[in-house]
Amino acid sequence: MKLDKQIVSLSGVNFFYYASSAILMPYLPLYLQTKGYTAAEIGLLMMIGPFVSIFAQPFWGYVSDRFNSVKNIVFMLWVLSLLGSFGLFLTSGFTLTLGFILLLYFFLLPSIPLIDNLVVKSTASRGLSYGSVRVWGSIGFSGVALISGLLLDELGGVSRIPYFYWVLWIFPFVLLAFIKDEHSSGQQRITLNAIGIIFRSKSFLWFMLMVLIISIPHRMNDALLGLYLNKLGATDAMVSWAWAIAACSEIPVFALINRYIHRYHELTVLGIVAVIYTIRWILYAVITDPWVLIGLQVTQMLTFAVLWIVAVQYVVRLLPEQFGSTGQSILAMVFMGLAGIIGGSVGGWLSEQWGGASMYVFATVMSAIAAVMFLGTQAVMRGKV
């Protein structure tokens, strides 16, 4: 079978993009600690990413749709984000670090939904599934999460992560050169006035609210699981295993889900996902053995992996095609931005006030509410047919 250059290149971009994330997400807080910042300062610095994405993702999504180009916008965003990373890693002082992290995330995070939108278009036109390309992101993340600890030990510790990070970024830039924009026949450039269509869509806005409710506990766990495990006696290596297990578990779901998912309505699937999330968070709240909690990270395959694929595809169905990048950017803004800020803030406060288990009690309640909303909405929609 002849290899499709577009699909191979997009798969490679996903692989190396998420591989680089496996350096930033687990190790950036530790790197900042070596620079002498306090826990409170590190917490503030790590909150910048979700905060700026609230504004950055819909803005760059609109720019991409306005100029009907993903490739050129992504190239520019990656160049600017790398410049931000140079400033972050090569300068010192809290004010400069804060400014460069803001620049890094303002340009880096918006490229995720833009690439997702291009993957959706490219796979659809070839009769393939979005998950068959996105799976390579999970493979890249889990692979680097597994080997990065060993490599960093050999290279000299956490202080060496800038070089590891920059080397990984060589490959996405090379692969981007082989990617082409996917243009639909007759597709017109959109205007700011036309964007109003999205915000007048009650079904889209309601869906974003439901995504926010189910995402807050997930993003809270992303931000605070490491600290929770450490308090239960887990080592840094065990925390790395927790990240790796979660990423590995996503791989078969991203690869195979499209064979079965079309049999059910998206809201029904997401309602079931919310029920599984509810059970997952109950277990996290009552279990205190860190190894068992690390093992439970495998439930990521039935929660986040399904949630993300179904949400991406449902947004495609809800909005006109010319709003593809904008719609995906708003989805990413809700999941990474709003949910990240709310989840991190509320979870941190609950953990300080009543202990780490309390944040998972909160997560259980939120997921149960989301389950009622998804399944209730689907029941109402079915009743109107």
C-alpha positions, 0 to 999 in steps of 0.5 A, a space after each residue: 500500500 502506498 504511503 500517503 505523505 499528508 497522513 504520514 507527516 501529520 502522524 509524525 507531527 502529532 508524535 513529536 508535538 506530544 513528545 515535546 509535551 512529555 518534557 514540559 508537563 512533568 519536568 518544567 515545575 522541577 526545572 523552575 524549582 532548580 532555578 530557586 522559585 518557591 512553590 507558590 511562584 511555580 504554581 503561578 507560572 504554571 497557571 499562565 498556560 491555561 490562562 493565556 489559552 483562553 484568549 489565544 486559542 479562539 484568536 488564532 483559530 479565527 486567524 486561521 479560518 480568516 486566511 483559510 490556512 493552517 500550515 502557515 499559521 502553525 509555522 509562525 506559531 511554532 517559531 514564536 513559541 520556540 523564541 519564547 522557550 529560548 527566553 524562558 530557559 536562557 534568562 533568569 528572574 521571576 518577571 522575565 520567566 513569567 513573560 517568556 512562559 506567557 509568550 511560549 504558551 500564547 503561541 504554542 497551545 493554539 497550534 493544537 486545535 489547528 493541527 486537529 482541524 487539519 487532521 480531521 479534514 485530511 482523514 475525512 477526505 481519505 476515508 480514515 479516522 481522526 484517531 488513526 493519526 491522533 494515536 501517534 501523539 499518545 505514542 510520542 508522549 508515552 514513549 518520551 515519558 518512559 525514557 526521559 527520566 533515564 536520558 535526563 539522568 545520563 545527560 545531567 538531570 532536569 537542568 538539561 531539559 531545554 536541550 532535549 526539548 529543542 532537539 525534539 522540535 527539529 522534527 515537527 518543523 521538517 515534517 510541516 514542510 510536507 503538509 498541505 492545507 486542505 481547502 474545500 471547494 467554494 469555501 470563503 474566507 470568514 469575517 468577524 461578523 460571521 463568527 457570530 453564527 457560532 455564538 448564536 448556536 445554542 446547541 454549540 454553547 450548551 455543548 461547550 458548557 457540558 464539556 467544561 463541567 466534565 473537563 474540570 475534574 480531569 484538568 484538576 487531576 492533571 495538575 495535582 495528581 503528582 502532588 497527591 501521589 507524593 503526599 501518599 509516599 510516591 517517588 518522582 519516578 512513580 509519578 512519571 509512571 503514572 503519566 506514562 500509563 495514562 498516555 499508553 492506555 490511550 493508544 488502542 482507543 485512538 487507533 480503534 474507536 472509530 470502528 465502533 463509535 458511529 453506532 451511537 450518538 455522541 451525547 450518549 457516548 459522552 454520558 457513559 464517559 461521564 459515568 465512568 469518570 464518576 466511578 474513577 474519581 470515587 476510587 481516587 478519593 478512597 484509595 490511598 495506595 499510590 501504586 493502585 492509583 498509578 494503576 488506575 491511570 489506565 482508566 484514561 483510555 475509557 475517559 479522556 481518550 473517548 471524550 476528546 475524540 467524540 468532542 472533536 467530531 461532534 464540534 465538526 458536526 455542529 458547526 459549518 465547515 468554514 468554522 472548523 479551526 475556530 470551533 476546535 480552538 474554542 473546544 481547546 480553550 474550554 478544555 485546556 484554558 477554562 477547565 484548567 484554571 478552575 480545576 487547578 484553583 479549586 483542587 488546590 484550595 480543597 487539597 489545602 483545606 481538607 486534604 487531597 481526597 476532598 478534591 476527588 470528592 468534588 470531581 465525583 460530584 462534577 462528573 455525576 452532574 455532567 453525566 446527567 447533563 449529557 444523557 438528559 440532553 440526548 433524551 430531550 433531543 430524541 423526544 423532539 425527533 
